[in-house]
Amino acid sequence: MLVGAAIVASRSVVLEVPPLTLALLRYAVGFLCLLPFALAGLRGLERPPPRDLWAMAALGTGQFGILIALLNWGLQQVPAAPAALIFSLFPLLTLLLGAALGSERVTARLLGGVLLSIAGVGLALAPKLQGAGRAGWWGELAVFASACVGALCSVLYRPYLQRYPTVPVSAFAMLASVLFLAVAALAEAWPARVATLSAGAWAVVAFIGLSSGLGYFWWLHALKHEPATRVTVFLALNPVTAAVLGWALLREPLPPQLLLALGLIAVGLFLATRPASGKRRPAPG
């Protein structure tokens, strides 16, 4: 739900704050929120080996830097609700990556869920398909690429989350992304832009940053204790939240086919993540 709300909030300021600058501010605020708790969590913790630090920095840059930069860029081209629908492929991409790496078994139910969700996204984008693609598909492709990056990072995060406390890992990942974005956003002249932001834009940035700090802590906490597919399935709430808030706050249309698309994606996610039998899986050790 926080992701859906952040998508709508980002959509409201992307014309004033460029994508990389918005991502930089988002995670700078999130990092500052987590920093005091991360420092407390470091007490008595042995320093991780350099290879783990580099791996967590790379995952943080992907999860919190590249993903959000692509998503924010896409939101300049695509309304909040369709963007959230495309991003809702995140858990299904995670399932497919898990299957490719041997941690998930591909079943007829999984394949049916994938096809239903893709059908839902196609239905949501039907007006775009009828428009002969004059405006291009770069916005949709950017949102889809952001979902791919997130799925890959979610699958690869878990070993490090099981070795180290969640809050320091979250803060370190965000710090790595902030350093990356501070360099990348120089192309947008972010120091000058930040100095001229309106009070309204700062309020939105503060909300997005606070929700990111809180949301990604719980996200990584869940990834530490549950398989990535069980965690990412809850992103099904993302398009519902974005569609309702986009309609209520941004006056974006809520056409009947969008509601049907949401239903198809929800059913697809249910089928794709439902256990193969009625037996409960043992809790991960």
PENORRA-V827837 format. One record per run of one state. SS is the DSSP state (H for helix, E for strand, - for the rest). FROM is the first residue (numbers start at 1). TO is the last residue. Records with the same first field share a line. If there is no record, write none. Layout:
SS->FROM-TO ; FROM-TO
This chain:
-->1-1 ; 14-18 ; 42-49 ; 76-79 ; 88-89 ; 101-107 ; 125-125 ; 131-137 ; 164-165 ; 189-189 ; 196-198 ; 226-227 ; 250-255 ; 274-285
H->2-13 ; 19-41 ; 50-75 ; 80-87 ; 90-100 ; 108-124 ; 126-130 ; 138-163 ; 166-188 ; 190-195 ; 199-225 ; 228-249 ; 256-273
